[in-house]
Amino acid sequence: MEFTELADYALPAGTMTEWIPSVGPHASTPALAGWHPDERPTSYVHEAHLRSSLASPRRGRESWLGAAFEIDGPLDKPAFRRAVLAWIDRHEPMRSHASIDEESGELSRVTTTPGAIDLWQVEQEQCEQSSEVFEHLQYLFDEYTSPLAWPAYAFVTLEPLPRAVADQDEGRITVFFAADHSIIDGLSTVLVAHEISALYAEAKDCIPAQLFEAGSYLDFGVSERRIHAELEHTHEAVVTWQRFLDEGQGLLPSFPLDIGEPSGSHTAQSGLSAWILDTERADSFSVACRKTGNSLFSGLLAALAIAGAELSGNTQFRTITPVHTRDQPQWVSSLGWFVGLCPLSFDIAHAESFGAVLAQATEQVTATKPVARVPLDRVFRALGTTAKPRFVVSFMDVRFAPMADHWADWNARALRSKQYDHDVYIWINRTPRGVNISARYPNTETATSNVHQYIGAVRRIIDEVADTGSAILPNWTGWARTTDVASTGPLATDQ
C-alpha cells in the first residue's frame, strides 16, 4: 500500500458525511457520560507523545496517520454507521482517553464500555470542486485528531457528484479515516480498510466479517510497563543506544546528504512516492538477496548504504529503523502504536561486493533488533537524553495483510499528516503490486535535490541487482568492483 499525504490522493468532487464518535456529550459528569476511571497506564511511547504534544505550540495537531479506500455505492448510511460502531467496540483504544494534568504532570485515563459510543453524523454541503473536498478533509483531520482530546480520530465518507460517474448507483464511495499516532501505527492503517469493508458488508448484506479477535493496546501498555519498570545502565539496550549516541557525538544520525539549514518559517515538508519494483522484479531482487541467506530488507539497507557512500564519500551508514512489537498473537489485529526503534550502523569501506554489504546489513540488524523491544523513551530516560530521530528508514512487507490483493481495486492508500521538522523519513513497503518507496523531507531546494538524487541512486542499485544479481560498488578506494551476490558464499540469515 502506498504511503503519502492526503494531497497526493486523487479526490472527486462530491458530498461528504462526517462520522464523529461521541459519548454522552450532554452529561454533567464523566461517569454519567459513560466514562469510567481506568488505572491502566499508557505505553511509554504514548506518554512521551502526550508530553511532547503538551509542550508544543501545535498542541498535537498534525500528528495523525490514516487511510483512504473505496467501497461500492450507493452508500447505505445506516449500515455504515453500524459498521463503524462495531469497529469501535472491537478496538478498546478507540473507547479510551489518556491525559496529563498540565499542573501536576500526572497521567490518567478514562475508558468506556462497548456499546457506549454513538456517532455524530454531520452532512456537509455538496462540493463542486475536488479542491473543496481536500481543504475540508485536511482541516478536519488536522484539527480533530489531537491526542489531547477525545475522540482523536474521525471517519468521512465521500459520495461523488452524479456527473462524475456513468451511473450514480454504480458510483464508488471513498472512505477516509484519520487518527492520532498515539493510538495507531503504520500497520494499523493497513488493517482499517479491510476491517471497515468487512464490517460494512456484514451490516449491509449479512456477510459475516470473520475478523480475527483483537487484543487491547491498553493491556499491552500494562505489560510493557511491568517488563521495563527497572532498566539498569548495564542493560543491553541502554549500552547499545549509548554506544550509538557516542558514535554520533550525542546526536542521532542525519540524512547522508546535505538538506540545507532549518527554515525559520513554518513551512510544511515536501514528499515523494515511487513504485520502484513491480511484483516480478521484487521477486528477482529478493531471490538475489536470499541466494546468500539474506533478506530483501537487508538488500534495501545495502542499497541505501551504497548510495550514501557513492554520493557523499562517507562509507559509514547510520540510520534508525522501526520494528514492530506485536510479539504475541493477540496483538496481530490490534490497533495501537506497536513500534520500537532499532539503531543501525555499519561501515562498508572494505566491502568488495554487494554480497559483502548485504552481510554487514544482516549482521547489524540481527545484533541490534532485540533492543527495539525496549521502548526508546524508557532507554533515553535512563540515559538522560532527549535526542530526536533525524533520519529514519521504515520497511514493511504487507503482501500477506488481510485482503491485500484488493487494495488496487479499492484504490487504498495509507495517509500521513503534514510535518514541519528538519529531518528525513523514508518508508519502503513491499505489497502485492511490488515495492513502493516514499519519503518526506524539508521543503528546501537543497533537500529536494539531494533526497531525489539519493532515491534515484538507490533505485539504480536495486535495478542492477534485480537485473543481474550484482551491483557495481562506488569507487571509494580507487577502483570499482562488481561481484555476483551469490559468489561470496553463505552469509548470516536475517531475522
C-alpha positions in Angstrom: 0.0 0.0 0.0 1.3 3.4 -1.0 2.0 5.8 1.9 1.5 9.5 1.1 -0.1 12.7 2.2 -3.7 13.4 1.5 -2.7 16.0 -1.2 -1.4 13.1 -3.3 -4.7 11.2 -3.3 -7.0 11.8 -6.2 -10.3 13.3 -4.9 -13.5 13.6 -6.8 -16.0 16.4 -6.2 -18.9 15.3 -4.1 -20.8 15.3 -0.9 -19.1 14.5 2.4 -20.5 13.0 5.6 -18.5 13.2 8.8 -18.8 10.3 11.3 -17.6 11.7 14.6 -17.7 9.4 17.8 -19.5 10.7 20.8 -20.0 9.6 24.4 -22.8 11.3 26.3 -21.9 14.8 25.2 -24.6 16.5 27.3 -23.9 14.7 30.6 -22.7 16.7 33.5 -20.0 14.3 34.7 -17.7 11.8 33.0 -19.4 8.9 34.9 -22.8 9.9 33.6 -21.3 10.3 30.1 -20.2 6.7 30.2 -16.5 7.3 31.1 -15.0 5.4 33.9 -11.6 5.8 35.6 -9.1 3.3 34.2 -5.9 2.6 36.2 -4.1 1.1 33.2 -1.1 3.3 32.1 -0.3 4.3 28.6 2.6 2.7 26.7 5.9 4.6 27.1 5.7 6.0 23.5 2.1 7.2 24.1 3.1 9.0 27.3 6.1 10.6 25.5 3.8 11.7 22.7 1.3 13.3 25.1 4.1 15.2 26.9 5.7 16.5 23.7 2.3 17.5 22.4 1.6 19.5 25.6 4.9 21.2 25.2 4.5 22.0 21.5 2.9 25.2 20.2 0.9 23.0 17.8 -0.6 21.0 20.7 -0.8 17.7 18.9 -2.1 19.0 15.6 -0.9 17.2 12.5 0.4 14.1 14.1 -2.1 11.7 12.5 -2.0 8.7 10.3 -4.9 7.4 8.2 -6.2 5.6 5.3 -8.4 6.1 2.2 -10.2 3.4 0.3 -13.3 2.9 -1.8 -16.4 0.8 -1.3 -19.3 0.1 -3.7 -22.1 2.7 -3.9 -24.7 3.8 -3.3 -23.8 4.4 0.4 -26.1 2.6 2.9 -25.6 5.1 5.7 -27.4 3.1 8.5 -25.2 0.1 7.6 -22.0 2.2 7.6 -23.0 3.6 11.0 -23.4 0.1 12.3 -20.0 -0.9 10.8 -18.1 1.9 12.4 -19.8 1.4 15.8 -18.9 -2.4 15.6 -15.3 -1.4 14.8 -15.1 1.0 17.7 -16.5 -1.7 20.1 -13.9 -4.1 18.7 -10.9 -1.8 19.5 -10.7 -0.6 23.1 -8.2 2.3 22.3 -11.0 3.9 20.3 -13.1 4.0 23.5 -10.4 5.3 25.9 -8.7 8.6 26.5 -5.4 9.2 28.4 -4.4 12.7 29.5 -1.8 14.5 31.5 -2.6 17.2 34.1 -0.7 20.3 33.0 -0.1 21.4 36.6 0.8 18.2 38.3 2.1 16.3 35.3 0.0 13.3 36.5 -1.1 10.8 33.9 -4.7 9.4 34.0 -7.1 7.5 31.8 -10.8 7.1 31.3 -12.5 4.3 29.3 -16.0 3.4 28.3 -17.6 0.1 27.6 -18.6 -1.5 24.3 -21.9 -0.1 23.2 -21.5 3.3 24.9 -20.3 5.1 21.8 -22.6 6.9 19.4 -21.8 8.8 16.2 -22.5 12.3 15.2 -23.5 12.1 11.5 -22.6 15.5 10.0 -23.8 16.1 6.4 -21.8 18.7 4.6 -22.9 20.7 1.6 -22.1 19.5 -1.8 -18.6 20.4 -3.0 -18.4 21.3 -6.7 -14.6 21.2 -6.8 -12.2 18.5 -5.6 -10.1 21.3 -4.0 -13.0 22.0 -1.6 -13.1 18.3 -0.6 -9.3 18.4 0.1 -9.4 21.6 2.1 -12.2 20.3 4.3 -10.7 16.9 4.9 -7.3 18.5 5.7 -8.8 20.9 8.1 -11.0 18.3 9.8 -8.2 15.8 10.3 -5.6 18.4 11.4 -7.9 19.9 14.0 -9.8 16.9 15.3 -7.2 14.2 15.8 -5.2 15.7 18.7 -4.1 13.2 21.3 -5.0 15.8 23.9 -8.8 15.4 23.3 -11.2 12.6 22.7 -12.0 11.5 20.1 -8.6 11.6 18.4 -10.0 10.1 15.3 -12.7 10.5 12.7 -14.3 9.0 9.6 -15.5 10.7 6.5 -17.4 9.3 3.5 -17.4 11.0 0.1 -20.2 10.4 -2.4 -19.2 11.6 -5.9 -21.3 14.0 -7.9 -23.8 12.3 -10.3 -22.0 13.8 -13.3 -18.7 12.2 -12.1 -20.0 8.6 -12.7 -21.8 7.0 -15.6 -24.4 5.5 -13.4 -25.0 7.1 -9.9 -25.9 3.7 -8.5 -22.5 2.3 -9.6 -20.5 5.3 -8.2 -17.7 4.4 -5.8 -17.8 5.8 -2.3 -14.5 6.9 -0.8 -13.9 6.3 2.9 -11.4 8.4 4.8 -10.1 7.7 8.2 -7.5 9.5 10.4 -6.3 9.1 14.0 -3.6 10.5 16.1 -0.4 8.4 16.1 -0.8 7.7 19.8 -3.5 5.1 19.1 -2.4 3.7 15.7 0.8 2.8 13.8 1.6 2.1 10.2 0.3 -1.5 10.3 -2.9 -0.3 12.0 -3.7 1.9 9.0 -3.2 -1.1 6.7 -5.9 -3.0 8.7 -8.6 -0.3 8.7 -9.7 -0.7 5.0 -10.2 -4.5 5.4 -12.0 -4.3 8.7 -14.4 -1.5 7.8 -15.1 -3.1 4.4 -15.8 -6.4 6.1 -18.0 -4.9 8.8 -19.9 -2.8 6.3 -20.6 -5.9 4.2 -21.8 -7.7 7.3 -24.1 -4.8 8.3 -25.4 -4.2 4.8 -25.6 -7.7 3.2 -25.3 -10.0 6.3 -22.0 -11.4 5.0 -20.0 -12.5 8.2 -17.0 -10.3 8.7 -14.9 -13.2 10.1 -12.3 -10.9 11.7 -9.6 -12.2 14.0 -10.0 -11.4 17.6 -8.1 -8.2 18.6 -6.3 -7.7 21.9 -6.4 -4.3 23.6 -3.4 -1.9 23.3 -4.2 -0.8 26.8 -3.3 -4.2 28.1 -0.1 -4.1 26.0 0.9 -0.8 27.9 0.4 -2.6 31.2 2.6 -5.5 30.1 5.3 -3.1 28.7 5.5 -1.1 31.9 5.8 -4.2 34.0 8.6 -5.7 31.9 10.6 -2.5 31.7 10.0 -0.9 35.1 13.6 -1.4 36.1 16.2 -0.6 33.5 19.8 -0.7 34.6 22.6 1.1 32.7 24.2 -2.3 32.1 21.1 -3.5 30.1 21.9 -4.4 26.6 19.5 -1.8 25.1 21.0 1.0 27.2 24.5 0.0 26.3 23.7 -0.3 22.6 22.0 3.1 22.4 24.7 4.8 24.5 27.3 3.5 22.1 25.2 4.6 19.1 24.8 8.1 20.6 28.5 8.3 21.4 29.3 7.4 17.8 27.2 10.5 16.7 28.6 12.9 19.4 25.3 12.7 21.3 23.1 13.0 18.2 21.1 10.5 16.3 22.0 10.0 12.6 21.2 12.6 10.0 20.5 12.1 6.3 23.7 11.2 4.4 23.5 14.3 2.2 23.0 18.0 2.9 19.4 19.0 3.4 20.1 22.7 4.0 19.6 24.8 7.1 16.4 24.7 9.2 13.9 27.2 8.0 12.8 29.9 10.3 9.4 29.9 8.6 6.6 27.5 9.4 6.9 25.5 6.1 5.5 22.0 5.6 7.8 19.3 4.4 7.8 18.1 0.8 7.4 14.4 -0.2 7.8 11.9 -2.9 6.4 8.5 -3.7 7.5 6.0 -6.4 6.9 2.4 -7.3 10.5 1.1 -7.8 9.9 -2.6 -8.4 6.9 -4.4 -9.8 5.9 -7.8 -8.5 8.2 -9.8 -10.8 11.3 -7.6 -10.3 10.7 -7.5 -6.5 10.9 -11.3 -6.6 14.1 -11.1 -8.6 15.7 -8.7 -6.1 14.6 -10.9 -3.2 16.0 -14.0 -4.8 19.3 -12.3 -5.4 19.5 -11.4 -1.7 18.4 -14.8 -0.5 20.9 -16.6 -2.5 23.4 -15.6 0.2 20.9 -16.3 3.1 19.9 -12.6 3.4 16.5 -10.9 3.2 15.1 -8.3 0.9 15.2 -5.8 3.8 18.9 -6.3 4.1 19.2 -5.8 0.4 17.4 -2.5 0.7 19.7 -1.4 3.5 22.7 -2.4 1.5 21.4 -0.3 -1.4 20.8 2.7 0.9 24.3 2.3 2.3 26.0 2.1 -1.1 24.0 5.1 -2.4 25.0 7.2 0.6 28.7 6.3 0.2 28.6 6.9 -3.6 27.1 10.4 -3.2 28.8 11.6 0.0 32.0 9.7 0.2 31.1 8.6 3.7 31.1 4.8 3.9 29.6 4.7 7.4 25.9 4.1 7.1 23.8 5.1 10.1 20.1 5.2 10.5 17.2 4.2 12.7 14.6 1.7 11.7 11.2 1.0 13.3 10.5 -2.6 14.4 7.0 -3.8 15.3 6.5 -5.1 18.9 3.4 -7.2 18.1 5.1 -10.2 19.8 2.0 -12.0 20.9 -0.9 -13.5 18.8 -3.4 -11.2 20.5 -1.7 -8.1 19.1 -1.7 -9.1 15.4 -5.1 -7.5 14.7 -4.9 -4.8 17.3 -4.8 -1.1 16.8 -2.1 0.8 18.7 1.5 2.2 18.5 3.3 -1.2 18.5 6.7 0.2 17.4 10.2 0.1 18.8 13.2 1.6 17.2 16.4 -0.1 16.2 19.8 1.6 15.7 21.8 0.6 12.6 25.4 1.4 11.9 27.9 -0.3 9.7 30.9 0.8 7.6 31.2 -0.6 4.1 34.7 0.9 3.3 36.2 -2.6 2.9 33.3 -4.3 1.3 34.3 -5.8 -2.1 30.9 -6.9 -3.3 27.2 -6.2 -2.9 27.1 -9.6 -1.1 29.6 -8.3 1.5 27.5 -5.2 2.1 24.4 -7.5 2.5 26.3 -9.5 5.1 27.1 -6.4 7.1 23.5 -5.2 6.9 22.2 -8.5 8.1 24.8 -8.8 10.9 23.8 -5.3 12.2 20.1 -6.0 12.1 20.5 -9.3 13.8 22.6 -7.7 16.5 20.5 -4.7 17.3 17.0 -5.8 16.6 16.4 -7.2 20.1 17.0 -3.7 21.7 13.9 -2.4 19.8 11.8 -4.4 22.3 12.8 -1.9 24.9 10.9 1.4 24.4 13.3 4.1 23.3 11.7 6.7 25.6 12.5 4.4 28.6 16.1 4.0 27.4 16.5 7.7 26.9 15.1 8.4 30.3 17.7 6.1 31.8 20.4 7.9 29.7 19.1 11.4 30.5 19.0 12.4 26.8 16.3 13.9 24.6 18.0 13.2 21.2 15.5 13.2 18.3 15.5 10.9 15.3 16.6 12.8 12.2 17.0 10.0 9.6 14.6 7.1 9.8 14.1 4.2 7.3 11.0 2.1 7.7 10.3 -1.2 5.9 7.0 -3.3 5.9 6.2 -6.4 4.0 2.4 -6.2 3.8 1.8 -8.7 1.0 0.0 -11.0 3.4 -2.1 -8.4 5.2 -5.9 -9.3 5.1 -7.4 -8.6 1.7 -4.1 -7.0 0.4 -4.9 -8.3 -3.1 -7.9 -6.0 -3.1 -6.1 -2.7 -2.4 -5.6 -1.8 -6.0 -9.4 -2.4 -6.7 -10.2 -0.3 -3.6 -7.8 2.5 -4.5 -6.5 2.0 -1.0 -3.8 4.3 0.3 -2.2 4.9 3.7 -2.0 8.5 4.6 0.1 10.7 6.9 -0.3 14.3 8.1 1.9 17.2 7.2 5.2 17.6 9.1 7.5 20.6 9.7 10.6 19.0 11.2 14.1 19.3 9.8 14.5 15.5 9.2 14.2 12.8 6.5 11.9 9.8 6.8 11.9 7.0 4.2 9.2 4.3 4.0 9.6 1.2 1.9 6.7 -1.1 1.5 6.5 -4.4 -0.2 3.0 -5.0 -1.4 1.2 -7.4 -3.8 1.8 -4.7 -6.5 5.6 -4.5 -5.9 7.9 -2.2 -3.9 7.0 1.4 -3.2 9.3 4.0 -1.7 8.1 7.2 -0.2 9.9 10.0 1.7 9.3 13.3 3.4 12.0 15.9 3.8 12.4 19.7 4.4 10.9 21.9 1.7 14.3 23.4 0.7 16.0 23.4 -2.7 19.0 21.6 -1.3 16.9 18.9 0.4 14.7 18.3 -2.6 17.6 17.9 -4.9 19.6 15.7 -2.7 16.8 13.4 -1.5 15.7 12.9 -5.1 19.3 12.2 -6.1 19.7 9.7 -3.2 16.4 7.9 -4.0 17.5 7.8 -7.7 20.8 6.2 -6.8 19.1 3.6 -4.5 16.7 2.8 -7.3 19.5 2.3 -9.8 21.4 -0.1 -7.4 18.3 -2.1 -6.8 17.6 -2.3 -10.5 21.2 -3.6 -11.1 20.7 -6.4 -8.5 17.2 -7.3 -9.8 18.5 -7.5 -13.4 21.9 -9.2 -12.9 22.3 -10.3 -9.3 25.2 -8.0 -8.9 25.9 -4.3 -8.3 28.9 -2.0 -9.0 30.2 -0.6 -5.8 31.3 3.1 -5.7 34.9 3.9 -6.4 35.7 5.0 -2.8 39.0 3.1 -2.6 40.2 3.9 -6.1 38.7 1.0 -8.0 35.2 0.0 -9.0 34.1 -3.5 -8.1 31.3 -5.8 -9.3 30.8 -9.2 -7.9 27.8 -11.6 -8.2 25.9 -11.6 -5.0 25.9 -15.4 -4.8 29.7 -15.7 -5.3 30.5 -14.7 -1.7 29.1 -17.9 -0.2 26.6 -18.4 2.6 26.1 -15.5 5.0 24.2 -15.0 8.2 20.4 -15.2 7.9 18.4 -12.1 8.6 15.7 -12.5 11.3 
